[in-house]
């Protein structure tokens, strides 16, 4: 009888604890996983999850900056190719065979670290494809080059009164010719800011003014510079049957502090990269 009473009491106690929600988490006290790069996002799916991205920059170093195609603006990733199985156009290859502008299929576990840019937790393979003849290859690289050229021109506009460079750079590619996605534009802006030790902000003049960065009344950005690229005339034409982009670019600090590249022309070379362009005229205000 004593044994029966003990068993009944034990069962009642277990039922009481369950009703009160006192259960031990299978994850332990932490209830999840963490990393110096960020927290885990989503659940681990299968090793066959594939994310399709563009290589925005970094192919030459093996530290890739990727922009997810057809993804949200925050679909930006950093990925190291060290030790990864790589194929190019279906053939076994090396990381050194990758090039900026290629599309890649990243096969991974489905878990993503919520840093910015994000990182894939477990990568299985990297499958790259060379853009088809005539496609806009490495258009991100072209705009990065234009932005860098503007940064180097009239560098005084980039400085702060007490020394050092501005802590913010605004990047507006909303009017740039070509077929960049919003994610690719955001990736270009982030990389440009990183290269110059500044926080990148995406947006137009009006948007950045509404957010309180630009003083619209004084026409001045005290701690930042706005860089923009806009289509000029018939922006997508052909020169000797090769695709051609025409555009204007500028950096703006204030009403009397700006620099302009006008009537710029970039012809798509048969090698397939948009990296060289000519400037029709330059002006300062």
C-alpha positions in Angstrom: 0.0 0.0 0.0 2.8 2.4 0.7 4.3 1.7 -2.7 0.9 2.5 -4.3 0.6 5.8 -2.4 4.1 6.9 -3.4 3.4 6.1 -7.0 0.1 8.0 -7.0 1.8 11.0 -5.3 4.6 11.0 -7.8 2.2 11.0 -10.7 0.2 13.8 -9.2 3.4 15.9 -8.6 4.4 15.4 -12.3 1.0 16.4 -13.5 1.1 19.5 -11.2 4.5 20.6 -12.6 3.4 20.0 -16.2 0.4 22.2 -15.6 2.6 24.9 -14.2 4.8 24.8 -17.3 7.9 23.7 -15.3 9.7 21.8 -18.0 13.4 21.7 -18.9 14.3 23.1 -22.3 16.1 20.7 -24.6 18.4 23.7 -25.4 19.5 24.1 -21.9 19.5 27.3 -19.9 20.6 29.5 -22.9 17.5 28.5 -25.0 19.4 29.0 -28.2 22.8 29.6 -29.9 24.9 32.7 -30.3 28.0 33.8 -32.2 30.2 36.9 -32.2 28.9 37.5 -35.7 25.3 37.5 -34.7 22.4 35.3 -33.5 21.0 32.4 -35.5 18.1 33.2 -37.7 15.5 30.7 -38.6 15.6 26.9 -38.2 18.2 24.6 -39.7 16.5 23.1 -42.8 18.4 20.7 -45.0 21.8 20.9 -46.6 20.1 21.4 -49.9 19.0 24.9 -49.2 20.3 27.1 -52.1 20.5 30.9 -52.1 21.3 32.6 -55.5 23.5 35.7 -55.2 25.6 38.1 -57.2 29.3 38.5 -56.3 29.4 42.3 -55.7 33.1 42.5 -54.6 35.9 40.5 -53.1 36.5 37.7 -55.7 40.2 38.7 -55.9 40.7 38.2 -52.1 38.3 35.2 -51.5 36.3 37.3 -49.1 33.1 37.7 -51.0 30.4 40.3 -50.6 27.2 38.8 -52.0 23.8 40.3 -52.9 20.9 37.9 -52.9 19.1 38.1 -56.2 15.3 38.6 -56.0 15.7 39.1 -52.3 15.0 41.8 -49.8 17.3 44.9 -49.4 18.9 43.3 -46.4 19.8 40.1 -48.3 23.5 40.9 -48.2 26.1 38.3 -47.1 29.8 38.0 -46.4 31.4 34.6 -47.3 34.9 33.3 -47.2 35.8 30.8 -50.0 38.6 29.2 -47.9 38.2 25.4 -48.1 34.9 25.5 -50.0 34.2 23.2 -53.0 33.8 25.5 -56.0 32.5 24.9 -59.5 32.3 27.4 -62.4 29.8 26.6 -65.2 29.5 23.1 -63.9 33.2 22.3 -63.9 35.4 21.8 -60.8 37.3 25.0 -60.1 39.2 27.0 -57.5 38.2 30.1 -55.6 40.8 32.0 -57.8 38.5 31.3 -60.8 35.7 33.4 -59.4 35.1 36.9 -60.6 33.1 39.9 -59.4 29.8 40.0 -61.3 29.3 36.2 -61.4 26.1 34.7 -60.1 26.6 32.0 -57.5 24.4 29.3 -55.9 25.3 29.0 -52.3 24.3 25.6 -51.0 24.0 25.7 -47.2 22.2 24.4 -44.1 19.5 27.0 -44.1 20.8 28.7 -40.9 22.0 32.4 -41.3 23.8 34.5 -38.8 22.0 37.8 -38.2 25.0 40.1 -38.6 25.0 42.8 -41.2 26.0 41.7 -43.7 24.6 38.3 -42.8 26.6 35.0 -42.9 25.7 31.5 -43.8 26.4 29.2 -40.8 27.2 26.0 -42.7 28.1 26.1 -46.4 28.2 22.9 -48.4 29.3 24.2 -51.8 29.6 27.2 -54.1 28.4 27.0 -57.7 29.3 29.9 -59.9 28.0 30.9 -63.4 29.7 33.1 -65.9 27.2 35.8 -67.1 25.9 35.2 -70.6 27.4 37.2 -73.4 25.9 40.7 -73.4 24.6 40.6 -69.8 25.6 43.4 -67.4 28.6 41.8 -65.8 30.1 43.5 -62.7 27.8 46.5 -62.9 28.3 46.8 -59.1 32.0 47.1 -59.7 31.4 50.0 -62.2 29.4 52.0 -59.6 32.0 51.3 -56.9 34.7 52.6 -59.2 32.7 55.8 -60.0 32.0 56.4 -56.3 35.7 55.9 -55.4 36.8 58.2 -58.2 34.4 60.9 -56.8 35.7 60.3 -53.3 39.3 60.9 -54.5 38.3 64.1 -56.4 38.3 67.3 -54.3 38.9 65.3 -51.1 38.4 68.4 -49.0 34.7 67.8 -49.3 35.1 64.5 -47.4 36.7 66.0 -44.3 35.5 67.3 -41.0 36.5 70.6 -39.5 38.3 69.1 -36.6 40.2 66.6 -38.7 39.4 63.1 -40.1 36.8 62.2 -42.6 33.0 62.4 -42.5 31.3 59.6 -40.4 28.5 59.2 -43.0 28.3 58.7 -46.7 24.9 58.8 -48.5 24.6 56.7 -51.6 21.8 57.3 -54.1 21.8 54.8 -57.0 18.0 55.0 -57.5 18.5 56.8 -60.8 21.5 54.9 -62.0 21.2 53.1 -65.4 21.4 49.3 -65.6 19.5 46.5 -63.9 20.8 46.5 -60.4 18.4 45.2 -57.7 17.7 47.1 -54.5 19.8 44.5 -52.7 22.8 45.0 -55.1 22.5 48.8 -54.6 22.5 48.4 -50.8 25.6 46.1 -51.1 27.4 48.7 -53.2 26.6 51.4 -50.6 27.8 49.2 -47.7 31.1 48.3 -49.4 31.7 51.9 -50.3 31.2 53.0 -46.7 33.4 50.2 -45.4 36.2 51.1 -47.8 36.3 54.7 -46.5 35.6 54.1 -42.8 32.1 55.6 -42.9 28.6 54.5 -42.2 26.7 54.1 -45.5 23.2 55.4 -45.8 21.0 54.7 -48.8 18.5 57.3 -49.9 17.8 60.4 -52.0 18.5 64.0 -50.9 14.9 64.4 -49.8 14.8 61.1 -47.9 18.0 61.8 -46.0 16.7 65.3 -45.2 13.5 63.9 -43.8 15.6 61.5 -41.6 17.4 64.5 -40.2 20.8 64.0 -41.7 20.8 66.8 -44.3 19.9 70.4 -43.2 17.5 71.3 -46.0 17.1 74.9 -44.9 20.9 75.6 -44.9 21.5 73.2 -47.8 24.3 71.5 -45.9 25.3 68.1 -44.6 27.5 68.8 -41.6 28.9 65.3 -41.0 28.3 63.5 -44.3 28.5 63.6 -48.1 25.9 62.5 -50.6 27.1 60.5 -53.6 24.7 59.9 -56.5 24.6 58.4 -60.0 21.8 59.3 -62.5 21.1 58.2 -66.0 22.0 60.8 -68.6 19.9 61.2 -71.8 19.3 57.8 -73.5 21.2 56.0 -70.8 21.3 52.5 -72.5 22.4 52.7 -76.1 24.8 50.9 -78.4 28.3 51.8 -79.7 29.6 49.7 -82.5 26.9 47.2 -81.6 28.2 47.0 -78.0 25.9 48.0 -75.1 26.7 51.5 -73.7 25.7 53.3 -70.5 25.6 57.1 -70.2 25.3 58.7 -66.8 26.1 61.7 -64.5 27.6 61.4 -61.1 28.1 63.9 -58.2 29.2 64.3 -54.6 27.4 66.8 -52.6 28.2 68.4 -49.2 26.3 71.6 -49.5 25.0 74.3 -51.9 28.5 75.6 -52.4 30.3 72.3 -51.9 29.8 69.8 -54.7 31.7 68.1 -57.5 30.2 66.8 -60.8 31.1 64.2 -63.4 28.9 64.9 -66.5 28.3 63.1 -69.8 30.0 59.9 -68.6 30.1 57.0 -71.1 30.9 53.3 -70.4 31.0 50.9 -73.3 30.6 47.2 -72.5 33.9 45.5 -73.7 34.0 42.1 -75.3 35.8 40.9 -72.2 32.5 41.3 -70.4 33.3 43.7 -67.5 32.0 47.2 -66.9 35.0 48.8 -65.3 36.3 51.6 -67.6 34.4 54.8 -68.4 35.1 58.2 -69.7 34.0 61.6 -68.2 32.7 64.2 -70.7 33.2 67.1 -68.3 33.8 68.0 -64.7 32.6 70.9 -62.6 32.7 72.2 -59.0 30.5 74.4 -57.0 
